[in-house]
Amino acid sequence: MTRRRCEQMRVFEYVFKDSAEFRSEVGLLKEWCNQHHVSNVLFHIYSTTNDDPAIGTVIQTISSVIPRALYVGCSTSGNIIGGELSGPGVAVTATVFEDDDTTVEIHQYSFTEENEADMISKIVDIVNYNDSIKAIEFLVTIEELSMTKLCEGLSRIRHEVNIFGGGALNEDMDEHKVCVFSKVGDITGHSIVFILYGGRNLHSDAFYIEGWNPLGHKLKITRSVKNRLYELDGAPAYDTYYNYLSIKNDENFFINSLGFPLMMDINGVKILRAPTACNDDGSLQMTADVIENASVNLSYGDPWTILRSVNESGLRVQDFGPQSVRIFSCAARRAFWDSSSKETKAFTSVAPTTGLYTSGEFVRTGDFINQHNVTMVIALMREGDVIRDPDRLFHMEDSTLLSGQVSMVNRLANFLDKATKELEEANNRLTIMAVVDGLSKFFNRTEIQRKISNEVMGAVSSGNDDNLPSLIMIDIDNFKSVNDCCGHSEGDKVIRGLASMVKDVLRKRAPGGDRRKWDSRDIIDGYADLGPSAGRWGGEEFMILLPKTDLSKAVEIAEIMRLEFNKINFPQAGHQTISLGVARAVRGENVDAFCARVDSALYEAKKSGKNRVVTK
């Protein structure tokens, strides 16, 4: 047969009603294929239940009428045909490829924790050793399994391969009754089906659309296990939804909370995680794994913002020139839109649009495959070059309004966001004022004492003497004469000059000093408990805490400080000197005695002539 360049792939869409009608439709498709140049026929079969006898009828009909055709399928929470929700039952899409070079290959594997690593290795090797593969689609039964290892494993596939897919579900969203199937495998749970698309003239693209915005201040996940979220900011996770959104733990919890998923950053990508249920202990069942210690925001879904995001994606779709658009959309989005097809219908203006509502959406972004929730993944495909068709331009109804108006929900959320930020900034200022000396910007005496006490107790409890800290106590020599002769303004400059020098030396010389920003953000961001700390002990006296630092290193740092301070030439006071006492904590000594010992060392330095370092 002479090799022929394709015109374009074709998509045929069916909603199963009865076996006789479907057999007739498949028969007509067979006739069409006989009259055209066809290389592969792939059926996607989506069913809102996993035990519908219609699935078996559809499979048997396809296999008998077009024996060489391939098929894959799964249970879903809803089927998309012609860009719209097709209603309950079975939806069937036939994609006909025309280019001789196009390949379609199916692999189905059992998917359990025991065989997960082996299964991932197999598919990764298959794809990485076949340069012709351009795209991978997969359908998976998520059930109680974590998808983290699957995503990490598939990320090892050549970065130029587009990867996308969805998790099987069913109409009543019972994750325990789901299935996937294919021509090479049974109708079963605990399974995954891969469709590998290849060919020189095959092109694909895949991306995600979200449209949710952060709401309120950041929260920290303080306790979680896989997809069970126990605590946010140390309190039961449910408290956040009840206290901030007045969402009760009743039969309407899922519906009321799905518009407010948690938003977090994973692999540099904004990811949503929605709660599906609230447990008696206040923990939340999430739609996918959540990461302990991650920072998250509540987020809100605004129809205006979502539709604007869809509209903005239209240019990308239009420029690609797809012959097929496949949508993997979260079941939560279907519920959010109350089964309306507003966000999916517009894609039919460019190409036939089909898909399913899922329990999780997967797509490669950069080098990583991420599992999304409350998100819509768009997979585009075509054979051959882009054909510019003026009748195939992306169009969304009322799109002109989307660019010029802002919804009331968005305005209120923006007001809350601004008010929250202003309150956070005010609280941050109060936090800083409570622990920081206004002139030197070092910690005040109360705070540096607390840090010294915590460091000593922590080192003693560790049982390792190498963890014991050292202290450096500094006094500006003859400081009273600076104030008397040059004025208090010049005295303030001397104190600020000393503080700047101390920070610089600690940053460069002290163990852990480079981990600090040495400004107020250290306190807000939690870095102030890392590495060395400095505090104003009295008028011209300062205390330096050096965690896990031996006496010789502390003396070295103190000597550098003494020399560096003397190099500073103040406008009126000229060159000044400092005296320093140094001590290291010893086991069995309380904190007061430790501080008294370094104070005694400083007193001896002053008494013996000043401008020197003395140890005790």
Long-range contacts (C-beta under 8 A, 24 or more apart in sequence): 1-100, 3-100, 3-101, 4-37, 4-98, 4-99, 4-100, 5-99, 5-201, 5-384, 6-37, 6-97, 6-98, 6-99, 6-102, 6-201, 6-383, 6-384, 7-98, 7-384, 8-98, 8-323, 8-382, 8-383, 8-384, 8-387, 9-95, 9-96, 9-97, 9-98, 9-102, 9-323, 9-324, 9-381, 9-382, 9-383, 10-95, 10-96, 10-98, 10-323, 11-93, 11-94, 11-95, 11-96, 11-323, 11-324, 11-351, 11-352, 11-354, 12-93, 12-94, 12-96, 13-81, 13-82, 13-91, 13-92, 13-93, 13-94, 13-352, 13-354, 14-81, 14-91, 14-92, 14-93, 14-94, 15-79, 15-81, 15-86, 15-87, 15-89, 15-90, 15-91, 15-92, 16-54, 16-57, 16-58, 16-89, 16-90, 16-91, 16-92, 17-89, 19-57, 19-61, 22-57, 22-58, 22-61, 22-92, 23-61, 23-65, 26-61, 26-62, 26-65, 26-66, 27-65, 29-66, 29-94, 29-96, 30-65, 30-66, 32-96, 33-66, 33-96, 36-96, 36-98, 37-98, 37-100, 38-96, 38-97, 38-98, 39-97, 39-98, 39-99, 39-100, 39-101, 39-102, 40-70, 40-96, 40-97, 40-102, 40-103, 40-104, 41-66, 41-68, 41-69, 41-70, 41-94, 41-95, 41-96, 41-97, 42-69, 42-70, 42-71, 42-72, 42-94, 42-95, 42-97, 42-104, 42-195, 43-69, 43-70, 43-71, 43-72, 43-73, 43-92, 43-93, 43-94, 43-95, 44-71, 44-72, 44-73, 44-92, 44-93, 44-95, 44-326, 44-354, 45-71, 45-72, 45-73, 45-90, 45-91, 45-92, 45-181, 46-73, 46-74, 46-75, 46-76, 46-79, 46-90, 46-91, 46-92, 46-93, 46-356, 47-73, 47-74, 47-75, 47-76, 47-79, 47-89, 47-90, 47-91, 48-75, 48-76, 48-77, 48-78, 48-79, 48-88, 48-89, 48-90, 48-170, 48-171, 49-75, 49-170, 49-171, 50-75, 50-168, 50-170, 50-177, 50-178, 50-179, 50-187, 50-189, 51-177, 52-89, 52-90, 54-89, 54-90, 55-90, 55-181, 55-187, 56-187, 58-90, 58-92, 59-181, 63-183, 69-94, 70-104, 70-106, 70-182, 70-183, 71-182, 71-183, 72-106, 72-139, 72-180, 72-181, 72-182, 72-183, 72-193, 72-195, 73-139, 73-180, 73-181, 73-182, 74-139, 74-141, 74-166, 74-168, 74-178, 74-179, 74-180, 74-181, 74-193, 74-356, 75-168, 75-169, 75-170, 75-177, 75-178, 75-179, 75-180, 76-168, 76-169, 76-170, 76-171, 76-356, 76-357, 76-358, 77-169, 77-170, 77-171, 77-173, 77-331, 77-334, 77-356, 77-357, 77-358, 77-359, 78-171, 78-331, 78-334, 78-339, 78-356, 78-357, 79-355, 79-356, 79-357, 80-327, 80-329, 80-341, 80-344, 80-353, 80-354, 80-355, 80-356, 80-357, 81-354, 82-348, 82-352, 82-353, 82-354, 83-341, 83-344, 83-345, 83-346, 83-347, 83-348, 83-353, 84-341, 84-344, 84-345, 85-334, 85-339, 85-341, 85-344, 85-357, 88-171, 91-354, 93-354, 95-324, 97-202, 97-383, 98-383, 99-199, 99-201, 99-202, 99-383, 99-384, 101-199, 101-200, 101-201, 101-202, 102-197, 102-198, 102-199, 102-201, 102-202, 102-383, 103-132, 103-133, 103-196, 103-197, 103-198, 103-199, 104-195, 104-196, 104-197, 104-198, 105-133, 105-195, 105-196, 105-198, 106-182, 106-183, 106-184, 106-193, 106-194, 106-195, 106-196, 107-184, 107-193, 107-194, 107-196, 108-180, 108-181, 108-182, 108-184, 108-185, 108-191, 108-192, 108-193, 108-194, 109-191, 109-192, 109-194, 110-188, 110-190, 110-191, 111-140, 111-141, 111-145, 111-190, 111-191, 111-192, 112-145, 112-190, 113-145, 116-145, 116-149, 116-150, 116-153, 117-149, 117-153, 119-192, 120-149, 120-150, 120-153, 120-154, 121-153, 123-154, 123-157, 123-194, 124-153, 124-154, 124-156, 124-157, 126-196, 127-157, 127-158, 127-161, 127-196, 128-156, 128-157, 128-158, 130-196, 130-198, 132-198, 132-199, 132-200, 133-161, 133-196, 133-197, 133-198, 134-161, 134-162, 134-197, 134-198, 134-199, 134-202, 134-203, 134-204, 135-161, 135-162, 135-163, 135-164, 135-196, 135-197, 135-202, 135-204, 135-206, 135-379, 135-381, 136-161, 136-162, 136-163, 136-164, 136-165, 136-194, 136-195, 136-196, 136-197, 137-164, 137-165, 137-194, 137-195, 137-197, 137-326, 137-379, 138-163, 138-165, 138-192, 138-193, 138-194, 138-195, 138-362, 139-165, 139-166, 139-167, 139-168, 139-180, 139-192, 139-193, 140-165, 140-166, 140-167, 140-168, 140-180, 140-191, 140-192, 140-193, 141-167, 141-168, 141-178, 141-179, 141-180, 141-188, 141-189, 141-190, 141-191, 141-192, 142-167, 142-168, 142-175, 142-178, 142-288, 142-359, 142-360, 143-175, 143-176, 143-178, 143-189, 143-190, 144-175, 145-190, 146-226, 146-227, 146-289, 147-288, 147-289, 147-360, 147-362, 147-371, 148-289, 148-371, 150-192, 151-362, 151-368, 151-369, 151-370, 151-371, 152-369, 154-369, 155-364, 155-367, 155-368, 155-369, 159-366, 159-367, 161-364, 162-204, 162-205, 162-206, 162-364, 162-379, 163-206, 163-362, 163-363, 163-364, 163-369, 164-206, 164-326, 164-328, 164-362, 164-363, 164-364, 164-377, 164-379, 165-328, 165-361, 165-362, 165-363, 165-377, 166-328, 166-356, 166-358, 166-359, 166-360, 166-361, 166-362, 166-377, 167-358, 167-359, 167-360, 167-361, 167-362, 168-358, 168-359, 169-331, 169-357, 169-358, 169-359, 173-276, 173-331, 173-359, 175-359, 178-359, 197-381, 199-383, 201-383, 201-384, 202-381, 202-382, 202-383, 203-320, 203-381, 203-382, 203-383, 204-379, 204-380, 204-381, 205-316, 205-320, 205-322, 205-379, 205-380, 206-363, 206-364, 206-377, 206-378, 206-379, 206-380, 207-313, 207-316, 207-363, 207-365, 207-377, 207-378, 208-361, 208-363, 208-365, 208-372, 208-375, 208-376, 208-377, 208-378, 209-306, 209-309, 209-310, 209-313, 209-343, 209-375, 209-376, 209-377, 209-378, 210-270, 210-272, 210-309, 210-372, 210-374, 210-375, 210-376, 211-301, 211-302, 211-305, 211-306, 211-307, 211-308, 211-309, 211-310, 212-261, 212-263, 212-272, 212-299, 212-300, 212-301, 212-305, 212-306, 212-374, 213-299, 213-300, 213-302, 213-305, 213-410, 213-413, 214-263, 214-297, 214-298, 214-299, 214-417, 215-260, 215-297, 215-298, 215-299, 215-300, 215-413, 215-416, 215-417, 216-244, 216-297, 216-298, 216-416, 216-417, 216-420, 217-297, 217-420, 217-424, 218-295, 218-296, 218-297, 219-262, 219-295, 219-296, 219-297, 219-298, 220-293, 220-294, 220-295, 220-296, 221-290, 221-291, 221-292, 221-293, 221-294, 221-295, 221-296, 222-292, 222-293, 223-292, 224-290, 224-291, 224-292, 226-289, 227-285, 227-286, 227-287, 227-288, 227-289, 227-290, 228-279, 228-283, 228-284, 228-285, 228-286, 229-262, 229-273, 229-275, 229-283, 229-284, 229-286, 229-290, 230-281, 230-282, 230-283, 231-283, 232-296, 236-281, 236-282, 236-283, 237-275, 237-282, 237-283, 237-284, 238-278, 238-282, 238-283, 238-284, 239-282, 240-298, 241-275, 241-278, 241-284, 244-298, 245-298, 249-278, 253-277, 253-278, 254-335, 255-335, 258-332, 258-335, 258-336, 258-374, 259-300, 259-301, 259-336, 260-298, 260-299, 260-300, 260-301, 261-287, 261-299, 261-301, 261-332, 261-373, 261-374, 262-286, 262-290, 262-296, 262-297, 262-298, 262-299, 263-296, 263-297, 263-298, 263-299, 264-290, 264-291, 264-294, 264-295, 264-296, 264-297, 265-294, 265-295, 266-291, 266-370, 267-365, 267-366, 267-368, 267-370, 268-366, 268-368, 269-365, 269-366, 269-368, 269-370, 271-370, 271-371, 271-372, 271-373, 272-299, 272-372, 272-373, 272-374, 272-375, 273-373, 274-330, 274-332, 274-373, 274-374, 286-373, 287-330, 287-332, 287-359, 287-360, 287-373, 287-374, 288-360, 288-371, 288-373, 289-371, 300-409, 300-413, 301-336, 301-374, 302-407, 302-409, 302-410, 302-413, 303-337, 303-342, 303-407, 303-409, 304-402, 304-405, 304-406, 304-407, 304-409, 304-410, 305-407, 305-410, 306-343, 307-342, 307-343, 307-396, 307-402, 308-402, 308-403, 310-343, 310-346, 310-376, 310-396, 311-346, 311-396, 311-399, 311-402, 311-403, 313-378, 314-346, 314-350, 314-394, 314-395, 314-396, 315-394, 317-347, 317-350, 317-378, 317-380, 317-394, 318-350, 318-392, 318-393, 318-394, 319-386, 320-380, 320-382, 320-386, 321-350, 321-382, 321-386, 321-387, 321-388, 321-389, 321-392, 322-350, 322-351, 322-380, 322-381, 322-382, 323-351, 323-352, 323-381, 323-382, 323-383, 324-351, 324-352, 324-354, 324-380, 324-381, 324-382, 325-350, 325-351, 325-352, 325-353, 325-354, 325-355, 325-378, 325-379, 325-380, 326-353, 326-354, 326-355, 326-378, 326-379, 326-380, 326-381, 327-353, 327-354, 327-355, 327-356, 327-376, 327-377, 327-378, 327-379, 328-355, 328-356, 328-358, 328-361, 328-362, 328-376, 328-377, 328-379, 329-355, 329-356, 329-357, 329-358, 329-361, 329-375, 329-376, 329-377, 330-357, 330-358, 330-359, 330-360, 330-361, 330-372, 330-373, 330-374, 330-375, 330-376, 331-357, 331-358, 331-359, 332-373, 332-374, 333-357, 333-374, 333-375, 333-376, 336-374, 343-376, 344-376, 346-394, 346-395, 346-396, 346-397, 347-378, 347-394, 349-392, 349-393, 349-394, 349-395, 349-396, 350-392, 350-393, 350-394, 351-380, 351-392, 428-520, 428-524, 431-523, 431-524, 432-520, 432-523, 432-524, 435-523, 436-520, 436-523, 437-535, 437-536, 439-492, 439-495, 439-496, 439-536, 440-495, 440-496, 440-498, 440-499, 440-536, 440-542, 441-499, 441-519, 441-520, 442-499, 442-502, 442-534, 442-535, 442-536, 442-542, 443-528, 443-533, 443-534, 443-535, 443-536, 444-535, 444-536, 445-535, 445-536, 445-537, 445-538, 445-543, 447-535, 448-533, 448-534, 448-535, 448-536, 448-537, 448-543, 448-545, 449-535, 449-591, 449-595, 451-529, 451-533, 451-535, 451-545, 452-543, 452-545, 452-591, 452-594, 452-595, 453-591, 455-545, 455-547, 456-585, 456-591, 456-594, 457-591, 459-547, 459-548, 459-585, 460-587, 465-587, 466-548, 466-550, 467-547, 467-548, 468-548, 468-584, 468-585, 468-586, 468-587, 469-545, 469-546, 469-547, 469-548, 469-549, 469-584, 469-585, 470-546, 470-549, 470-550, 470-551, 470-553, 470-554, 470-582, 470-583, 470-584, 470-585, 471-543, 471-544, 471-545, 471-546, 471-554, 471-582, 471-583, 471-584, 471-585, 471-594, 471-595, 471-598, 472-543, 472-544, 472-546, 472-554, 472-557, 472-558, 472-561, 472-580, 472-581, 472-582, 472-598, 473-537, 473-541, 473-542, 473-543, 473-544, 473-580, 473-581, 473-582, 473-598, 473-599, 473-601, 473-602, 474-498, 474-502, 474-541, 474-542, 474-543, 474-544, 474-561, 474-578, 474-579, 474-580, 474-602, 475-540, 475-541, 475-542, 475-578, 475-579, 475-580, 475-602, 475-605, 475-606, 476-540, 476-576, 476-577, 476-578, 477-576, 477-577, 477-578, 477-579, 477-606, 477-610, 477-611, 478-576, 478-577, 478-610, 479-539, 479-540, 482-573, 482-576, 485-573, 486-572, 486-573, 487-572, 490-570, 490-571, 490-572, 490-573, 491-573, 493-570, 493-571, 493-573, 494-570, 494-573, 494-576, 495-540, 497-565, 497-568, 497-570, 498-542, 498-565, 498-578, 499-534, 499-542, 501-561, 501-564, 501-565, 501-568, 502-534, 502-542, 502-544, 502-561, 503-534, 504-564, 505-557, 505-560, 505-561, 505-564, 506-531, 506-532, 506-534, 506-544, 506-557, 509-556, 509-557, 509-560, 510-546, 510-549, 510-557, 511-546, 511-547, 511-548, 511-549, 511-553, 512-547, 512-548, 541-602, 543-595, 543-598, 549-584, 550-584, 551-582, 551-583, 551-584, 551-615, 554-582, 554-584, 555-582, 555-613, 555-615, 558-582, 558-613, 559-613, 562-611, 562-612, 562-613, 566-611, 577-610, 577-611, 578-611, 579-605, 579-606, 579-610, 579-611, 579-612, 579-613, 579-614, 580-605, 580-612, 580-613, 580-614, 581-605, 581-613, 581-614, 581-615, 581-616, 582-613, 582-614, 582-615, 582-616, 583-615, 583-616
